[in-house]
């Protein structure tokens, strides 16, 4: 046990260092973890640690899916329900069959084995998609469609993996049994999730504090997943539905401080598991495979993108022909290229003799299509220059006071900073910039007030009960500000209708 703990501490330590370094230099940390894990195993720095599929599917996946769906915008998902359902249900089947057809031709696989490969490649990894969208701005509706699809897609795709595996073993397809299993997985998952979500929401409203609320939510996750699996429903779909119900109830019924505590706990747990999983994914890959199986890998990548393209463009063409939905063509390109694979795909494919590469440069693709908003916009640049110039003037004044600068040199340098300040303030004096500044300033002031009240309560300057009431009001305002900031960050003007042609 001690040796096992030491190994996991080493893996977590390396993962934490890589994640910190990646975030500081602006590299997607999930990509960095996979690459570093691969390199360290190749260099014999880390052992070739095993990644048990049951651990990922039973222990890790419910937590990651619950964290992703708990504070998802249920209203936005409901508004985008048609494209989400089109991609997560018939879209997965279309992608599976199209991918299998290409794989049969390109790789010479038996069709049953190609169906299994298609099912494995139809999994759109929830974790990878959400990480991409959290690190870069995209239109709100596009994010809702892809996040909703990725949340529900996992459940459908994993059921199809199980069914196609049975086809490979038995050598034939039982269409009646396959249809019954698929319906049970989807309908049963929704039903179990709705029931447990309602029970969990009722329990959460009755918990006395955030600690018992967090404990109740943890029990809810695994109870929902395990029961759904026992009755052969989809655990992923069940957990997603339960999380959406509980998240909506929490935002409406709980105090803001408890909502923030619940969100902070699951965000920290999700991040820790992500770090471990993506590093372990890198540690599974045999680097020599990229050379010996290069042709097959490229053919598999081609098959998965063709299958995804047929599903995306085909589903939305049908929706458009029926007059039910018009999705801009550039968004459809993103959905095709956003067929990202991650730890879930790796867990599902561990039993197969060959691995499959993953599509990684998703952020650059979003920017190339002019869909992603810049994380360092003109307001941020102007604000940064203003802060730096004012600090430079303060330092110059101090140097003049200590005699390090002459008055003439001080005046010349200060004037240069003043020109930067004037230019930056001019750029920031617009309604849009003022609104962004108000959010930043309000958040900083509220955080400072909360810290002052906590300190005053600890020192006995005010009663704890009084401080708690005031802090609850501040938390409520912080929560509203956070929601408003998220909507502003994800808001992008609607593309004109002709872009969908």
C-alpha positions as CSV (number, residue, x, y, z in Angstrom):
1,X,0.0,0.0,0.0
2,X,2.9,2.4,0.8
3,X,4.5,1.7,-2.5
4,X,1.2,2.3,-4.4
5,X,0.7,5.6,-2.5
6,X,4.2,6.7,-3.3
7,X,3.6,6.0,-7.0
8,X,0.4,8.0,-7.0
9,X,2.0,10.9,-5.1
10,X,4.8,10.9,-7.8
11,X,2.2,11.0,-10.6
12,X,0.1,13.7,-8.9
13,X,3.3,15.7,-8.2
14,X,4.4,15.6,-11.8
15,X,0.9,16.3,-13.0
16,X,0.5,19.3,-10.7
17,X,3.9,20.8,-11.8
18,X,2.9,20.3,-15.5
19,X,-0.5,21.8,-15.0
20,X,0.9,24.9,-13.2
21,X,3.6,25.4,-15.9
22,X,1.1,24.9,-18.7
23,X,-1.4,27.4,-17.3
24,X,1.4,30.0,-16.7
25,X,2.6,29.8,-20.4
26,X,-0.9,29.6,-21.8
27,X,-0.8,26.0,-23.1
28,X,-3.9,23.7,-22.7
29,X,-2.9,21.7,-19.6
30,X,-4.7,18.5,-20.8
31,X,-2.5,18.4,-23.9
32,X,0.6,19.1,-21.9
33,X,-0.2,16.3,-19.4
34,X,-0.6,13.8,-22.2
35,X,2.6,14.8,-24.0
36,X,4.7,14.9,-20.8
37,X,3.3,11.6,-19.6
38,X,4.2,10.0,-22.9
39,X,7.8,11.5,-22.8
40,X,8.4,10.6,-19.1
41,X,7.4,7.0,-19.7
42,X,9.6,6.8,-22.8
43,X,12.5,8.2,-20.8
44,X,11.8,5.7,-18.0
45,X,11.3,8.5,-15.5
46,X,7.7,7.3,-14.7
47,X,6.6,3.7,-14.7
48,X,4.1,2.5,-17.4
49,X,1.1,2.8,-15.0
50,X,-2.0,0.9,-15.8
51,X,-5.3,2.7,-16.4
52,X,-8.1,0.3,-15.4
53,X,-11.2,0.8,-17.4
54,X,-13.5,0.0,-14.4
55,X,-11.8,2.7,-12.4
56,X,-12.4,5.3,-15.1
57,X,-16.0,4.3,-15.9
58,X,-17.2,3.5,-12.4
59,X,-15.3,5.9,-10.2
60,X,-14.0,8.8,-12.2
61,X,-16.5,9.3,-15.1
62,X,-19.6,9.9,-12.9
63,X,-17.7,12.6,-10.9
64,X,-16.5,14.4,-14.1
65,X,-19.9,14.3,-15.7
66,X,-21.6,15.5,-12.6
67,X,-19.2,18.4,-12.2
68,X,-19.6,19.3,-15.8
69,X,-23.4,19.2,-15.7
70,X,-24.1,20.5,-12.2
71,X,-23.8,24.2,-13.1
72,X,-24.5,23.9,-16.8
73,X,-27.1,26.4,-18.1
74,X,-30.1,24.2,-18.2
75,X,-32.2,26.8,-20.0
76,X,-29.6,27.1,-22.8
77,X,-29.5,23.3,-23.1
78,X,-33.3,23.2,-23.4
79,X,-33.3,25.9,-26.0
80,X,-30.8,23.9,-28.0
81,X,-32.5,20.6,-27.4
82,X,-33.1,19.8,-31.1
83,X,-29.5,19.9,-32.3
84,X,-28.3,18.3,-29.1
85,X,-30.7,15.4,-29.4
86,X,-30.0,15.1,-33.2
87,X,-26.3,14.7,-32.5
88,X,-26.5,12.6,-29.3
89,X,-29.0,10.0,-30.6
90,X,-29.3,9.5,-34.4
91,X,-26.0,11.4,-35.0
92,X,-24.0,8.9,-33.0
93,X,-25.5,6.0,-35.0
94,X,-24.9,7.7,-38.3
95,X,-21.3,8.5,-37.2
96,X,-20.8,4.9,-36.2
97,X,-22.0,3.4,-39.4
98,X,-20.2,5.9,-41.6
99,X,-16.9,5.5,-39.7
100,X,-17.3,1.7,-39.9
101,X,-17.8,1.9,-43.7
102,X,-14.7,4.0,-44.2
103,X,-12.7,1.8,-41.8
104,X,-13.8,-1.4,-43.6
105,X,-12.5,0.0,-46.9
106,X,-9.4,1.8,-45.6
107,X,-8.2,-0.7,-43.0
108,X,-9.6,-4.0,-44.5
109,X,-11.3,-4.8,-41.2
110,X,-14.3,-7.2,-41.0
111,X,-17.5,-5.1,-40.8
112,X,-18.3,-6.3,-37.2
113,X,-14.8,-5.1,-36.0
114,X,-15.3,-1.9,-38.0
115,X,-18.6,-1.3,-36.2
116,X,-16.8,-1.6,-32.9
117,X,-14.1,0.8,-34.0
118,X,-16.9,3.2,-35.1
119,X,-18.6,3.0,-31.7
120,X,-15.3,3.7,-30.0
121,X,-14.6,6.7,-32.2
122,X,-18.1,8.1,-31.8
123,X,-17.4,9.0,-28.2
124,X,-17.1,12.8,-27.9
125,X,-15.2,13.1,-24.7
126,X,-17.0,15.4,-22.3
127,X,-14.0,16.5,-20.4
128,X,-11.9,17.4,-23.4
129,X,-14.7,19.5,-25.0
130,X,-15.5,21.4,-21.8
131,X,-11.8,22.1,-21.2
132,X,-11.5,23.6,-24.7
133,X,-14.6,25.8,-24.2
134,X,-13.5,27.0,-20.7
135,X,-10.2,28.2,-22.0
136,X,-11.5,30.3,-25.0
137,X,-14.6,32.3,-25.8
138,X,-17.1,30.9,-28.2
139,X,-20.7,31.9,-29.1
140,X,-23.0,30.9,-26.3
141,X,-25.4,28.8,-28.4
142,X,-22.5,26.9,-30.0
143,X,-21.1,26.1,-26.6
144,X,-24.5,25.0,-25.4
145,X,-25.0,22.6,-28.4
146,X,-21.5,21.0,-28.1
147,X,-21.5,20.8,-24.3
148,X,-25.0,19.3,-24.3
149,X,-24.1,16.8,-27.0
150,X,-20.9,15.8,-25.3
151,X,-22.7,15.3,-22.0
152,X,-25.4,13.0,-23.4
153,X,-23.2,11.5,-26.2
154,X,-21.0,9.6,-23.8
155,X,-24.0,7.5,-22.5
156,X,-25.3,6.6,-26.0
157,X,-21.8,5.9,-27.4
158,X,-20.8,3.6,-24.4
159,X,-24.0,1.6,-24.9
160,X,-23.2,1.2,-28.6
161,X,-19.6,0.1,-27.7
162,X,-21.2,-2.7,-25.5
163,X,-23.6,-3.7,-28.2
164,X,-21.0,-3.8,-31.0
165,X,-18.6,-5.8,-28.8
166,X,-21.3,-8.4,-28.5
167,X,-21.6,-8.4,-32.3
168,X,-17.9,-9.1,-32.7
169,X,-18.1,-12.0,-30.2
170,X,-21.2,-13.6,-31.5
171,X,-20.7,-12.8,-35.2
172,X,-24.3,-11.7,-35.8
173,X,-26.7,-8.8,-35.0
174,X,-29.9,-9.3,-33.0
175,X,-31.8,-6.2,-34.1
176,X,-34.6,-6.7,-31.6
177,X,-32.4,-7.1,-28.6
178,X,-30.1,-4.3,-29.7
179,X,-33.1,-1.9,-30.0
180,X,-34.4,-2.9,-26.6
181,X,-31.0,-2.4,-25.0
182,X,-30.6,1.0,-26.6
183,X,-34.0,2.2,-25.5
184,X,-33.6,0.9,-22.0
185,X,-30.2,2.6,-21.7
186,X,-31.5,6.0,-22.9
187,X,-35.1,6.0,-21.4
188,X,-34.0,4.3,-18.2
189,X,-31.1,6.7,-17.8
190,X,-33.3,9.7,-18.1
191,X,-35.9,8.2,-15.7
192,X,-33.3,7.2,-13.1
193,X,-31.6,10.6,-13.4
194,X,-34.9,12.5,-13.0
195,X,-36.0,10.5,-9.9
196,X,-32.6,10.8,-8.2
197,X,-32.3,14.4,-9.2
198,X,-35.7,15.2,-7.6
199,X,-34.7,13.3,-4.4
200,X,-31.3,14.9,-4.3
201,X,-32.7,18.4,-4.8
202,X,-35.2,17.8,-1.9
203,X,-32.4,16.5,0.3
204,X,-30.0,19.3,-0.6
205,X,-32.7,21.9,0.4
206,X,-32.9,20.3,3.8
207,X,-29.2,20.1,4.6
208,X,-28.2,22.6,7.4
209,X,-24.9,23.8,5.9
210,X,-22.6,23.5,2.9
211,X,-20.6,20.6,4.3
212,X,-23.6,18.3,4.6
213,X,-24.8,19.5,1.2
214,X,-21.5,18.5,-0.4
215,X,-21.7,15.1,1.3
216,X,-25.2,14.6,0.1
217,X,-24.3,15.5,-3.5
218,X,-21.4,13.0,-3.4
219,X,-23.7,10.2,-2.3
220,X,-26.2,11.2,-5.0
221,X,-23.6,10.9,-7.8
222,X,-22.6,7.3,-7.1
223,X,-26.1,6.1,-6.0
224,X,-27.5,7.4,-9.4
225,X,-24.6,5.8,-11.4
226,X,-24.6,2.5,-9.6
227,X,-28.4,2.0,-9.7
228,X,-28.6,2.9,-13.4
229,X,-25.8,0.4,-14.2
230,X,-27.5,-2.3,-12.2
231,X,-30.8,-2.0,-14.2
232,X,-28.8,-1.7,-17.5
233,X,-29.6,2.0,-18.0
234,X,-27.0,4.5,-19.0
235,X,-25.1,5.7,-15.9
236,X,-23.8,8.7,-17.8
237,X,-27.2,9.9,-18.9
238,X,-28.6,9.3,-15.5
239,X,-25.9,11.4,-13.8
240,X,-26.2,14.2,-16.3
241,X,-30.0,14.5,-15.8
242,X,-29.6,14.3,-12.0
243,X,-27.0,17.0,-12.0
244,X,-29.1,19.3,-14.2
245,X,-32.1,18.9,-11.8
246,X,-29.9,19.4,-8.7
247,X,-28.0,22.3,-10.1
248,X,-31.1,24.2,-11.0
249,X,-32.7,23.5,-7.6
250,X,-29.5,24.6,-5.8
251,X,-29.3,28.0,-7.6
252,X,-33.0,28.7,-6.8
253,X,-33.2,27.4,-3.2
254,X,-29.8,27.6,-1.5
255,X,-28.0,30.6,-0.1
256,X,-25.3,31.9,-2.5
257,X,-22.5,31.0,-0.1
258,X,-23.6,27.4,-0.2
259,X,-23.9,27.4,-4.0
260,X,-20.4,28.8,-4.3
261,X,-19.0,26.2,-1.8
262,X,-20.7,23.4,-3.8
263,X,-19.4,24.7,-7.1
264,X,-15.9,25.1,-5.6
265,X,-15.7,21.6,-4.2
266,X,-16.8,19.9,-7.4
267,X,-14.6,22.1,-9.5
268,X,-11.5,21.2,-7.4
269,X,-12.4,17.5,-7.5
270,X,-12.9,17.6,-11.2
271,X,-9.6,19.4,-11.9
272,X,-7.7,16.9,-9.8
273,X,-9.2,13.9,-11.6
274,X,-8.5,15.6,-14.9
275,X,-4.9,16.1,-14.1
276,X,-4.5,12.4,-13.1
277,X,-6.4,11.0,-16.0
278,X,-4.8,13.0,-18.8
279,X,-1.3,12.2,-17.4
280,X,-2.2,8.5,-17.2
281,X,-3.5,8.7,-20.8
282,X,-0.1,9.8,-21.9
283,X,1.5,7.0,-19.9
284,X,-0.6,4.4,-21.7
285,X,0.7,5.3,-25.2
286,X,3.5,3.2,-26.7
287,X,5.6,5.8,-28.6
288,X,7.0,3.1,-31.0
289,X,3.4,2.5,-32.2
290,X,3.3,5.8,-34.0
291,X,6.0,4.6,-36.3
292,X,5.0,0.9,-36.8
293,X,1.2,1.7,-37.1
294,X,1.4,5.1,-38.8
295,X,-0.6,4.1,-41.8
296,X,-3.4,2.5,-39.8
297,X,-3.5,5.4,-37.4
298,X,-3.9,7.9,-40.2
299,X,-6.6,5.8,-41.8
300,X,-8.5,5.6,-38.5
301,X,-8.2,9.4,-38.0
302,X,-9.6,9.9,-41.6
303,X,-12.4,7.4,-40.9
304,X,-13.5,9.1,-37.6
305,X,-13.6,12.6,-39.2
306,X,-15.5,11.4,-42.3
307,X,-18.0,9.6,-40.0
308,X,-18.4,12.7,-37.9
309,X,-18.8,14.9,-40.9
310,X,-21.5,12.7,-42.3
311,X,-23.4,12.8,-39.0
312,X,-23.1,16.5,-38.4
313,X,-23.7,17.8,-41.9
314,X,-26.4,15.2,-42.5
315,X,-28.3,15.8,-39.3
316,X,-28.4,19.6,-39.6
317,X,-29.3,19.3,-43.3
318,X,-32.4,17.3,-42.3
319,X,-33.2,19.7,-39.5
320,X,-32.9,22.6,-41.9
321,X,-35.0,20.9,-44.6
322,X,-37.7,20.3,-42.0
323,X,-37.6,24.0,-41.0
324,X,-36.8,23.2,-37.4
325,X,-33.2,24.5,-37.0
326,X,-30.6,26.5,-38.9
327,X,-27.0,26.1,-37.7
328,X,-24.3,28.2,-39.3
329,X,-22.0,26.2,-41.5
330,X,-18.9,27.5,-39.6
331,X,-20.4,26.1,-36.4
332,X,-20.8,22.7,-38.1
333,X,-17.1,22.8,-39.1
334,X,-16.3,23.3,-35.4
335,X,-18.5,20.3,-34.4
336,X,-16.8,18.1,-36.9
337,X,-13.3,19.0,-35.8
338,X,-14.4,19.1,-32.1
339,X,-14.8,15.3,-32.1
340,X,-12.1,15.2,-29.4
341,X,-11.0,12.0,-27.7
342,X,-9.7,11.7,-24.1
343,X,-9.6,9.5,-21.1
344,X,-13.0,8.0,-21.6
345,X,-12.1,6.9,-25.1
346,X,-8.8,5.5,-23.8
347,X,-10.7,3.5,-21.1
348,X,-13.1,2.0,-23.7
349,X,-10.2,1.0,-26.0
350,X,-7.8,-0.5,-23.5
351,X,-8.7,-4.0,-24.4
352,X,-7.9,-3.5,-28.1
353,X,-4.4,-4.2,-29.5
354,X,-4.0,-0.8,-31.1
355,X,-4.5,2.7,-29.8
356,X,-5.9,5.7,-31.6
357,X,-4.5,9.2,-31.7
358,X,-6.4,12.2,-30.5
359,X,-7.3,15.5,-32.2
360,X,-5.6,18.2,-30.1
361,X,-5.3,21.7,-31.8
362,X,-8.9,22.5,-31.2
363,X,-8.4,26.1,-30.0
364,X,-6.4,27.1,-33.1
365,X,-9.2,25.7,-35.3
366,X,-11.8,27.8,-33.5
367,X,-9.7,30.9,-34.0
368,X,-9.1,30.1,-37.7
369,X,-12.8,30.0,-38.3
370,X,-13.1,33.4,-36.5
371,X,-15.6,31.8,-34.0
372,X,-13.5,32.1,-30.8
373,X,-13.3,35.5,-29.1
374,X,-9.9,36.7,-28.1
375,X,-9.1,36.2,-24.4
376,X,-6.8,39.3,-24.5
377,X,-9.1,41.8,-26.2
378,X,-8.4,45.5,-26.8
379,X,-9.8,46.5,-23.4
380,X,-7.5,44.1,-21.6
381,X,-4.5,45.4,-23.4
382,X,-5.4,49.0,-22.7
383,X,-6.1,48.2,-19.1
384,X,-2.8,46.4,-18.7
385,X,-0.9,49.3,-20.3
386,X,-2.7,51.8,-18.0
387,X,-1.8,49.8,-14.9
388,X,1.8,49.4,-15.9
389,X,2.2,53.1,-16.9
390,X,0.8,54.4,-13.6
391,X,3.1,52.0,-11.7
392,X,6.0,53.3,-13.7
393,X,5.2,56.9,-12.8
394,X,5.0,55.9,-9.1
395,X,8.5,54.4,-9.3
396,X,9.8,57.4,-11.1
397,X,8.5,59.7,-8.3
398,X,10.2,57.5,-5.7
399,X,13.5,57.7,-7.6
400,X,13.3,61.4,-7.9
401,X,12.7,61.7,-4.1
402,X,15.8,59.6,-3.4
403,X,18.0,61.5,-5.8
404,X,18.5,58.6,-8.3
405,X,17.0,60.7,-11.1
406,X,17.5,64.4,-12.1
407,X,14.4,66.5,-12.4
408,X,14.9,66.8,-16.2
409,X,15.1,63.0,-16.7
410,X,12.2,62.5,-14.4
411,X,10.0,64.9,-16.3
412,X,11.0,63.4,-19.7
413,X,10.3,59.8,-18.6
414,X,7.1,60.8,-16.7
415,X,5.8,62.5,-19.8
416,X,6.3,59.3,-21.8
417,X,4.3,57.3,-19.3
418,X,1.6,60.1,-19.3
419,X,1.1,59.7,-23.1
420,X,0.5,56.0,-22.6
421,X,-2.0,56.7,-19.8
422,X,-3.9,59.3,-21.9
423,X,-4.1,56.9,-24.9
424,X,-5.2,53.9,-22.7
425,X,-7.8,56.0,-20.9
426,X,-9.2,57.2,-24.2
427,X,-9.6,53.6,-25.4
428,X,-11.2,52.6,-22.1
429,X,-13.8,55.4,-22.1
430,X,-16.4,53.6,-24.1
431,X,-19.7,52.1,-22.9
432,X,-18.4,48.5,-23.5
433,X,-15.2,49.2,-21.6
434,X,-17.0,50.9,-18.8
435,X,-19.3,47.9,-18.4
436,X,-16.3,45.5,-18.3
437,X,-14.5,47.8,-15.8
438,X,-17.6,47.9,-13.6
439,X,-17.7,44.1,-13.3
440,X,-14.0,43.9,-12.4
441,X,-14.1,46.8,-9.9
442,X,-17.4,45.5,-8.3
443,X,-15.9,42.0,-7.9
444,X,-12.7,43.3,-6.3
445,X,-14.6,45.6,-3.9
446,X,-17.0,42.8,-2.9
447,X,-14.1,40.4,-2.3
448,X,-12.3,43.0,-0.2
449,X,-15.5,43.7,1.9
450,X,-16.0,40.0,2.5
451,X,-12.4,39.6,3.6
452,X,-12.7,42.6,6.0
453,X,-15.9,41.1,7.6
454,X,-14.3,37.7,8.1
455,X,-11.3,39.3,9.7
456,X,-13.5,41.5,11.9
457,X,-15.5,38.4,13.1
458,X,-12.3,36.5,13.9
459,X,-11.0,39.4,16.0
460,X,-14.3,39.8,17.8
461,X,-15.0,43.3,16.5
462,X,-18.5,42.3,15.2
463,X,-20.7,39.4,16.2
464,X,-20.3,36.3,14.1
465,X,-24.0,36.2,13.3
466,X,-24.0,39.8,12.1
467,X,-20.9,39.1,9.9
468,X,-22.6,36.0,8.4
469,X,-25.7,37.9,7.4
470,X,-23.6,40.6,5.7
471,X,-21.3,38.0,4.0
472,X,-24.4,36.2,2.7
473,X,-25.6,39.4,1.0
474,X,-22.1,39.9,-0.5
475,X,-22.0,36.3,-1.7
476,X,-25.4,36.8,-3.4
477,X,-24.0,39.9,-5.2
478,X,-20.9,38.0,-6.1
479,X,-22.9,35.1,-7.6
480,X,-25.0,37.5,-9.7
481,X,-21.9,39.3,-10.8
482,X,-20.3,35.9,-11.8
483,X,-23.3,34.9,-13.8
484,X,-23.4,38.3,-15.6
485,X,-19.7,38.1,-16.3
486,X,-20.1,34.6,-17.8
487,X,-22.9,35.7,-20.1
488,X,-21.0,38.8,-21.2
489,X,-17.9,36.7,-22.0
490,X,-19.8,34.1,-24.0
491,X,-22.0,36.6,-25.8
492,X,-21.3,37.0,-29.5
493,X,-23.6,38.6,-32.1
494,X,-25.8,36.2,-34.0
495,X,-24.4,35.2,-37.3
496,X,-26.5,36.2,-40.3
497,X,-28.8,33.5,-41.7
498,X,-27.0,33.3,-45.0
499,X,-23.9,31.9,-43.2
500,X,-25.8,28.7,-42.8
501,X,-26.2,28.2,-46.5
